[in-house]
Amino acid sequence: MTAPPVLIPHASGTNRDGEAAQAIEFAGGDPRIVHVNELRDGRVAFTDHAAVLLPGGFSYGDALGAGGRLALELRTWFADELAAIVAAGKPVLGICNGFQVLVKAGLLPGPMSAPRSVTLTENARGHFECRWVTLRVDVATPGWLSGAQGAVIRCPIAHGEGRIAVTDDGVTQALEDAGQVAFRYMHTGAAPIEEPLKPADGAYPANPNGSVNDIAGLCDPSGAVVGLMPHPEDHVLSWQRPSGPQEGSGLPVFEAFVGAAR
């Protein structure tokens, strides 16, 4: 079976594309790291690919806020291509800075034409957070991520602007009701992961940034577009895991992603 081509856009400052590509390879995909300038001048097209993965890092040094400039480029230069990808149901995944880009471009929680009611802003404690966390794929998530429903993942976070904030409580409830909460921060320590897990309930450091309702990631209403702040690509092999729980690989997320691209 031919490995589906997965586009991984690179901008100046992006630095997690290599790890993302590795995770795609292990999941059976064909990762293609492409500079955004090659997309802009038409040498490569979004629509030439079966899926799109926006990786982590600090695109353009976060000079306009985390993911702000790359989000502006997506809306300015590639809005039609992105709309075609979403309409076709091709899987899109944004990790950390890529998640910030999807939110600020309006693809999450979607649609792009709607006024923004969700953003990612400074961590509640006002400083950069780098630590391992536990998250669960929500069982109500639609679309391609349903292939990993209920999976518990242990992986690192590394961000200063990862707190999901909303315009009002009604937005949060609407996201919950629509099944658009794709990932949630959970309580666990250094012991092996045991059920039943409980949501972090806002407690630090299980919820490392203060995100409303312990939300670690979102999807659009169709489930085609997914984003999260933690880095599941940094735990797809056993040697990437520090001392602690041996469970919780992030590989099921990438297997579901690549599987939907076939």
Secondary structure, 3 states (H helix, E strand, C coil): CCCCEEEEEECCCECCHHHHHHHHHHCCCEEEEEEHHHHHCCCCCHHHCCEEEECCECHHHHCCCCCHHHHHHHHHHCHHHHHHHHHCCCCEEEECHHHHHHHHHCCCCCCCCCCCCEEEECCCCCCCEEEEEEEEECCCCCHHHHHHCCCEEEEEEEECCCEEEECCHHHHHHHHHCCCEEEEEECCCCCCCCCCCCECCCCCCCCCCCCHHHEEEEECCCCCEEEECCCHHHCCCHHHCCCCCCCCCCHHHHHHHHHHHC
